[in-house]
Amino acid sequence: MAAKGNNLRSLIFEVDDDGKASLSVLDQLLLPHETKFVPIENVEGAWDAIRSMRIRGAPLIAIVAVLGLAVDLTSNGTTIRDLAGLANSFSATREYIYDKMAYLTTSRPTAVNLSNAMVELRDIVEKMSPEAPVTREIVGAIVDHGRHMLARDVSDNVAIGRHGADDLLSRHDRPDGVRLVTICNTGSLATAGWGTALGVARELHRRGRLESIACLETRPYNQGSRLTAYEIREEGMNGTLICDSMAAFYMRRRGADACVVGADRVCANGDTANKVGTYALAIIAREMGVEFFVASPFTTLDVDLSCGDDIEIEERPPGEMLESACAPKDMPCWNPGFDVTPAEYITGIITERGVLKKSSDGTFDVIGFVREHSS
Ligand SMILES: CSC[C@H]1O[C@H](OP(=O)(O)O)[C@H](O)[C@@H]1O
């Protein structure tokens, strides 16, 4: 059984004394009824695990892609021999690795973390000198970056939790604490740490200041009922599972102080792509006078995109919808995996560097915030 609470692990990554990396991931298609770690042995295995949503979650997708590349390049199979045997090996090695990185980005398009991670990796490899002992040097740098991403995500999650809890408690310090609503899964099963939006709930719970958290089922893939409910129960939080259609009535009858959701891509103006259903939840929250926060590490920010109209929205196979809908198997479906919440519906963006609120003109300056808070 996976460890309790925020020790819940989405993956196991190890490097042996010979520098050979190994990776296994918790198969989220089997949760909550079965806990099984499955090995990832090459980039094709990483691509498939991401595409099939055996593992999912914007930050975790990027981490598994880089770790999968590290495993591929350190395997005892053909890779190292292929690389070593390449003529003019430095540039050929780099091109070989860039091809694998490009392949990994085709697995899922909406979460910016994956493409951001590949840009980071390419910058690292580009800076390596041709005189370096090619294969070992480049591969070692990729393994090290994978380890860095794991540690960074864990620390980012803790910081997001603290900033989010501090901000919410500054306005909503009821006797029993804060009442939250969330959608999809943004916890330890979407990250390498204790989560982004669910990390805020964990921090409030840790402080004894979480009165309640409602999680939406999040049809059609049911990340909420299968994954977030599982994490909430493991953590011992006061959680309630609701159907997506119940959000408005829940807020009216049981009350909520804030919705806190995750993100797959936050644009320069604050428009945010997230699990489909988030936009509707934001509209309901505004109508009900409930605050609406996006919890997003800097790795999910896309300041090169001015607004959400240009975000590529992944469409998932109709079967994922038909299976859970008990509908006729030949029924035409529209199954976008995400939607885009306009910035006007968002109260603030909780990051590891602080909470970004709107300027006096009512807009978000994500670029200015990143510039001000980038180390
Ligand atoms: C840590 S936020 C992750 C973000 O990714 C999820 O999408 P999916 O389950 O399809 O990978 C969802 O949009 C979450 O908010």
The ligand as an SDF file (V2000), in Angstrom:
LIG
                    3D

 15 15  0  0  0  0  0  0  0  0999 V2000
   -0.6910   19.9150  -10.0970 C   0  0  0  0  0  0  0  0  0  0  0  0
   -1.9280   20.4820  -11.1130 S   0  0  0  0  0  0  0  0  0  0  0  0
   -2.0690   19.2440  -12.3000 C   0  0  0  0  0  0  0  0  0  0  0  0
   -3.1850   19.4830  -13.2990 C   0  0  0  0  0  0  0  0  0  0  0  0
   -3.0750   18.4470  -14.2800 O   0  0  0  0  0  0  0  0  0  0  0  0
   -4.3040   17.7370  -14.3050 C   0  0  0  0  0  0  0  0  0  0  0  0
   -4.6260   17.2850  -15.5880 O   0  0  0  0  0  0  0  0  0  0  0  0
   -4.4560   15.7020  -15.9300 P   0  0  0  0  0  0  0  0  0  0  0  0
   -5.0340   14.9380  -14.7840 O   0  0  0  0  0  0  0  0  0  0  0  0
   -5.2160   15.5450  -17.2320 O   0  0  0  0  0  0  0  0  0  0  0  0
   -2.9740   15.5090  -16.1160 O   0  0  0  0  0  0  0  0  0  0  0  0
   -5.3170   18.7370  -13.8500 C   0  0  0  0  0  0  0  0  0  0  0  0
   -5.6120   19.6620  -14.8840 O   0  0  0  0  0  0  0  0  0  0  0  0
   -4.5690   19.3620  -12.7070 C   0  0  0  0  0  0  0  0  0  0  0  0
   -5.1140   20.5570  -12.2820 O   0  0  0  0  0  0  0  0  0  0  0  0
  1  2  1  0
  2  3  1  0
  3  4  1  0
  4  5  1  0
  4 14  1  0
  5  6  1  0
  6  7  1  0
  6 12  1  0
  7  8  1  0
  8  9  2  0
  8 10  1  0
  8 11  1  0
 12 13  1  0
 12 14  1  0
 14 15  1  0
M  END
$$$$
